[in-house]
Amino acid sequence: MMLRQFRAGSPEAAALLDRSTRFADGVDSAVAAILTDVRLRGDVAVAEYTRRFDRREPPYEITRASWDELASQVTPRVRDALELAAARIRTFHERQVEHDLDITLDGVRLELRVTPLARTGLYVPGGTARYPSSVLMTAIPAKVAGVPEVVMVTPGASPEAMLAARLARVDRVFELGGAQAIGALAFGTASVPRVDKIVGPGNSWVASAKRQVYGEVDIDSIAGPSEVLIIADDSAPPAWLAADLLAQAEHDREARALLVTMSSTLADAVDAELVKQLADLPRRDLAEHSITHHGAAVIVGSIDEAIAFANLYAPEHLELDVDDARAVAARCTTAGAIFIGKWSSEAAGDYVAGANHVLPTGGAARYASPLGVHDFRKRTSIVEYSEAAAIAHADDIAVLADCEGLHAHGRSALKRKERI
């Protein structure tokens, strides 16, 4: 049996909840050394590490002419699909724009001013891989938020990624990767501008670098392995369930793909389909390792038990292939994205549905949210007192300040009762 079966409540099922990700020994310290070097020596250090790891010489910024040449190589069919995805992502995210708040309470005017970040950095994995969807999902919300300058770094600029950057209105692209690219964005160099926030997925070196520069800049998250949890009943086609599990498993060897069902018969049928579909899957080695080492079918006694397990697991992607899926979705409170009904595949969410595919992993859906326009805007509180309100509140301010032992605070408020 490829897909291990566990009963809900068993120690094996409980162990599935632990997805804490730890970097290999030495990664954090090696990354820290690179970041320190980039901070001190700027472009010189960036060039040295890029020669060592990627065998690429400066200059690293892609010119407009090279950008156009790369984008022109994309086939018309892929271009059409990227344009469809870009339009849908932009339409959905335009509805997320948060507006200023302005109220007056008894002579005190309170405002919440919402403004875009000045400059955002996008990390896009490259090399032999192509991730144009990641470009669209990170750059479009930033531009919808009003960010004036979006800077993209990638260790290998594919034609598809460059076309996506054009569709998403990215401003500048540097062919840089790894911890040195994160350092360049966080600290700024003579050639790479310093940004306010870095978003986008990467390997463990990139993830470690993002974690270490947090505070110097903002980041979206530290992404762990991709994951899907599917709640299914006997109405769900086993072939579709297996295909959806494999769609997640082919990301990498550490990806998590779980089936939660009331039926061990269904779990057996899905297992047989996994074997059949793996036979001709191009990324079979990755997917097979993921399924056999991290995949599982959790057998539950009821839909209530299935929902409880999903809420504990807090998956990045939650598929509901059950009768009355919308009613079940209302009770699922901890997931990055929920896909309702058998026609809603997680793959659609990755590409053209329009909702963002940058989602919390590793159980972070308990407190975190999908990437969105709000991630690229900051809020400023504005307080304006009238004379009458300042006098009216002075005594209460002083009482609270005395309570906290901050007497200068109270004096500051009481001074407003004295005539100038």
C-alpha positions in Angstrom: 0.0 0.0 0.0 1.4 3.4 -1.1 -0.9 5.6 0.9 -0.6 4.7 4.6 -3.9 4.5 6.5 -4.3 5.7 10.1 -7.3 6.0 12.3 -8.1 9.4 13.6 -6.9 9.7 17.2 -4.1 7.2 16.7 -0.5 8.3 17.6 0.3 8.0 13.9 -2.5 10.4 12.9 -1.4 12.8 15.7 2.1 12.7 14.4 0.9 14.1 11.0 0.1 17.4 12.8 3.8 18.1 13.4 5.2 19.8 10.3 7.8 21.9 12.0 10.5 22.6 9.4 14.2 22.8 10.4 17.0 23.7 8.1 19.9 21.4 7.6 22.8 21.9 10.0 24.9 24.8 9.0 22.4 26.6 6.8 21.6 29.4 9.2 25.2 30.1 10.1 26.3 30.0 6.4 23.5 32.4 5.5 24.3 34.7 8.3 27.9 35.0 7.0 26.7 35.8 3.5 24.3 38.5 4.7 26.9 40.1 6.9 29.3 40.2 3.9 26.6 41.7 1.6 25.8 44.3 4.1 29.5 45.3 4.4 30.7 44.9 0.8 27.6 45.3 -1.3 27.9 44.5 -5.0 31.4 43.1 -4.6 30.1 40.4 -2.2 27.0 39.8 -4.3 29.1 39.2 -7.4 31.5 36.8 -5.5 28.6 34.6 -4.3 26.8 34.7 -7.6 30.0 33.5 -9.4 30.4 30.7 -6.8 26.9 29.4 -6.7 25.4 30.4 -10.1 28.5 31.0 -12.3 27.1 34.3 -13.5 29.0 37.5 -14.1 27.7 41.1 -13.5 25.9 43.2 -14.5 22.8 41.4 -13.2 20.0 43.8 -14.1 18.1 42.6 -17.2 17.8 45.4 -19.8 14.5 46.3 -21.4 15.8 44.9 -24.7 16.7 41.5 -23.2 13.5 41.5 -21.3 11.5 42.0 -24.5 13.5 39.3 -26.3 12.9 36.8 -23.5 9.1 37.6 -23.3 8.8 37.3 -27.1 9.9 33.6 -26.9 6.7 32.5 -25.0 4.3 30.5 -27.1 1.0 32.1 -27.9 -0.9 29.4 -26.0 1.1 30.0 -22.8 0.8 33.8 -23.3 -3.0 33.5 -23.5 -3.1 31.5 -20.3 -0.9 34.0 -18.5 -3.0 36.9 -19.7 -6.1 35.1 -18.4 -4.5 34.4 -15.0 -3.2 38.0 -14.7 -6.7 39.5 -15.5 -8.4 37.3 -13.0 -5.8 37.8 -10.2 -6.0 41.6 -10.8 -9.8 41.7 -10.7 -10.0 39.7 -7.4 -7.3 41.8 -5.7 -8.7 45.1 -6.8 -11.7 44.3 -4.5 -9.3 44.1 -1.5 -8.2 47.7 -1.5 -8.7 49.1 2.0 -9.9 52.7 2.4 -8.9 55.4 4.9 -10.9 55.7 8.1 -11.9 59.1 9.4 -14.2 59.6 12.5 -14.7 62.3 15.1 -15.6 61.4 18.8 -16.4 64.3 21.0 -14.0 66.8 19.6 -11.2 64.2 18.8 -10.6 63.5 15.2 -9.2 60.0 14.5 -7.9 58.8 11.2 -6.4 55.7 9.8 -4.4 56.6 6.8 -3.6 53.7 4.4 -0.7 54.1 2.1 1.4 51.8 -0.1 4.9 50.7 0.6 7.5 52.6 -1.4 9.4 49.6 -2.9 8.8 45.9 -2.7 11.1 43.0 -3.6 9.9 39.7 -5.2 12.0 36.5 -5.0 11.1 34.1 -7.9 12.8 30.7 -8.0 14.6 30.0 -11.3 17.3 27.9 -12.7 15.7 25.0 -14.6 12.3 25.7 -13.2 9.7 28.1 -14.5 7.4 29.9 -12.0 5.5 32.6 -13.9 2.4 32.0 -11.7 4.5 33.1 -8.6 5.4 36.4 -10.4 1.7 37.1 -11.0 0.6 36.2 -7.5 3.2 38.4 -5.8 3.6 41.4 -8.2 0.0 42.0 -9.1 -1.2 42.6 -5.5 1.7 44.9 -4.9 0.8 47.0 -7.9 -2.9 47.0 -7.1 -1.8 48.3 -3.6 -0.1 51.2 -5.3 3.5 50.3 -4.7 5.5 52.6 -7.1 8.5 50.3 -7.6 8.5 46.5 -7.7 11.9 44.9 -8.0 12.2 41.2 -8.9 15.2 38.9 -8.3 15.5 35.4 -9.8 18.4 33.1 -10.3 17.2 32.1 -13.8 15.0 34.4 -15.8 12.8 32.2 -17.9 10.9 33.7 -20.9 7.6 32.8 -19.1 8.7 34.5 -15.9 9.7 37.6 -17.8 6.4 37.8 -19.7 4.6 37.4 -16.4 6.7 40.3 -15.0 5.7 42.4 -17.9 2.0 41.5 -17.4 2.2 42.2 -13.7 4.0 45.6 -14.3 7.2 44.7 -12.5 9.6 47.7 -12.7 13.1 46.1 -12.5 14.5 42.5 -12.7 17.9 41.3 -11.5 19.2 37.8 -12.4 20.3 37.0 -8.8 19.4 34.3 -6.4 20.0 32.7 -3.1 20.9 34.4 0.2 22.9 37.1 -1.5 19.9 38.3 -3.5 17.8 38.6 -0.3 20.7 40.5 1.3 20.9 42.8 -1.6 17.2 43.6 -1.4 17.2 44.0 2.4 20.3 46.2 2.7 20.6 47.8 -0.7 23.8 48.0 -2.8 25.0 50.4 -5.4 23.1 48.6 -8.1 20.2 46.8 -6.2 17.8 49.2 -4.4 16.8 48.6 -0.9 13.2 47.5 -0.5 10.6 47.7 2.3 9.3 44.1 2.0 10.4 40.9 0.5 7.9 38.3 -0.7 8.1 35.0 -2.6 9.1 31.4 -2.1 12.6 29.9 -2.2 14.8 27.1 -1.0 16.1 26.7 2.6 18.9 29.3 2.0 16.4 31.8 0.8 14.0 31.0 3.6 16.7 31.3 6.2 17.9 34.6 4.7 14.3 36.0 4.8 14.0 35.1 8.4 17.3 36.7 9.3 16.6 40.0 7.6 13.1 40.3 9.1 13.1 43.6 11.1 15.5 45.2 8.6 12.6 44.7 6.1 9.2 43.1 6.3 8.6 39.6 4.8 5.6 37.7 3.8 6.3 34.4 5.6 8.8 31.5 6.0 7.2 29.0 3.7 7.4 25.3 4.5 6.6 22.4 2.2 3.4 22.7 0.2 0.4 20.7 1.5 -3.1 19.7 0.7 -5.7 18.0 2.9 -8.7 16.5 1.1 -11.9 15.6 3.0 -13.8 13.1 0.8 -16.8 10.9 1.0 -18.0 8.0 -1.2 -19.4 10.5 -3.8 -15.9 11.6 -4.7 -14.2 10.0 -7.8 -11.0 8.1 -6.6 -9.2 9.0 -9.8 -9.8 12.8 -9.2 -8.7 12.5 -5.6 -5.5 10.7 -6.5 -4.7 13.3 -9.2 -5.2 16.1 -6.7 -2.9 14.4 -4.1 -0.2 14.0 -6.8 -0.6 17.6 -7.9 0.6 18.5 -4.4 3.1 15.7 -4.0 5.0 16.6 -7.2 6.1 20.0 -5.7 9.0 18.4 -3.8 10.0 15.4 -1.7 8.8 17.0 1.5 5.3 18.0 0.2 2.3 16.8 2.3 -0.8 15.2 0.7 -3.5 13.9 3.1 -6.8 12.2 2.4 -9.4 12.3 5.3 -12.4 10.1 4.7 -15.0 8.0 6.5 -14.4 5.1 4.0 -11.4 2.8 4.0 -12.8 1.4 0.8 -12.4 4.8 -0.8 -8.9 5.1 0.6 -8.0 1.7 -1.0 -9.4 2.9 -4.4 -7.4 6.1 -4.2 -4.3 4.1 -3.4 -4.8 2.0 -6.5 -5.2 5.1 -8.6 -2.0 6.6 -7.2 0.0 3.6 -8.4 -1.7 3.8 -11.8 -1.2 7.6 -12.3 2.4 7.6 -11.0 3.5 5.2 -13.7 3.8 8.0 -16.4 4.2 11.1 -14.2 7.2 13.1 -15.3 8.1 14.1 -11.7 7.4 10.5 -10.4 10.5 10.3 -8.2 9.5 13.5 -6.2 5.8 12.6 -6.0 6.4 9.0 -5.0 8.8 10.0 -2.2 6.3 12.6 -1.0 3.3 10.2 -1.0 5.1 7.3 0.6 6.9 9.3 3.3 4.6 12.1 4.1 1.2 11.2 2.6 -1.6 9.3 4.5 -5.2 8.5 4.5 -6.8 9.3 7.9 -9.9 7.3 8.5 -12.6 9.1 10.6 -15.9 8.1 12.0 -17.9 11.1 10.8 -17.8 14.3 8.9 -17.6 16.1 12.3 -14.5 14.2 13.1 -13.1 15.0 9.7 -13.7 18.7 10.2 -12.1 18.6 13.6 -9.0 17.0 12.2 -8.7 19.5 9.4 -9.1 22.4 11.9 -6.3 21.0 14.0 -4.1 20.4 10.9 -4.7 23.9 9.5 -3.7 23.0 5.9 -2.3 25.3 3.3 -5.0 23.9 0.9 -8.2 22.3 2.0 -10.3 20.5 -0.6 -13.9 19.4 0.3 -15.1 16.6 -2.0 -18.2 15.8 0.0 -22.0 16.3 -0.2 -23.1 19.7 0.9 -19.5 21.0 0.7 -20.5 24.6 1.2 -22.0 23.9 4.6 -18.9 21.9 5.6 -16.7 24.8 4.5 -18.5 27.1 6.9 -17.3 25.0 9.7 -13.6 24.8 8.5 -12.0 27.7 10.3 -8.2 27.1 9.8 -7.1 26.8 6.2 -5.1 29.0 3.8 -7.6 28.3 1.0 -10.7 26.2 0.8 -11.8 24.5 -2.4 -15.5 23.7 -2.3 -16.9 20.7 -4.2 -15.3 18.1 -6.6 -15.1 20.6 -9.5 -12.8 23.0 -7.5 -9.2 21.7 -7.8 -6.3 23.1 -5.9 -4.5 23.3 -9.3 -7.1 25.9 -10.4 -6.2 27.9 -7.4 -2.5 27.8 -8.2 -3.1 29.3 -11.6 -6.2 30.9 -12.9 -9.0 31.1 -10.3 -7.8 34.5 -9.2 -7.4 34.1 -5.4 -3.7 34.2 -4.3 -1.7 31.0 -4.1 0.8 32.4 -1.6 -0.6 30.8 1.5 0.4 29.9 5.1 2.0 26.5 5.5 3.0 24.2 8.4 -0.1 25.0 10.4 0.3 28.8 10.2 -3.2 29.0 8.8 -4.3 29.1 12.5 -3.2 32.8 12.5 -1.9 33.8 9.0 -3.7 34.7 5.8 -3.1 34.5 2.0 -0.9 37.1 0.5 -3.0 40.1 -0.6 -3.1 43.8 -1.2 -3.1 44.5 2.5 0.5 43.0 2.6 1.8 45.9 0.5 0.1 48.8 2.4 0.8 50.3 5.8 -1.5 52.1 8.2 -0.8 55.3 10.0 -2.9 56.5 13.0 -3.7 60.3 13.0 -5.0 62.0 16.2 -6.3 65.6 16.3 -7.7 67.1 19.5 -9.7 70.2 19.9 -9.0 72.5 22.8 -12.1 71.5 24.6 -11.5 67.8 24.2 -7.8 68.1 25.4 -9.1 69.8 28.6 -11.9 67.3 29.0 -9.6 64.3 28.8 -6.6 65.7 30.8 -7.7 64.4 34.2 -8.4 60.9 33.0 -5.1 60.8 31.2 -3.3 61.9 34.4 -5.2 59.2 36.4 -4.1 56.4 34.1 -0.6 57.8 33.9 -0.3 57.8 37.7 -1.6 54.3 37.7 1.3 53.2 35.5 3.9 55.4 37.3 4.5 57.6 34.2 4.0 61.0 35.9 5.4 63.0 33.0 2.6 61.6 30.8 0.0 63.0 33.2 1.8 66.3 33.5 1.9 66.6 29.7 -1.9 66.2 29.5 -2.6 68.5 32.5 -0.4 71.3 30.9 -3.2 71.6 28.3 -5.5 72.9 31.0 -3.2 75.9 31.6 -3.7 78.9 29.5 -0.9 79.6 27.0 
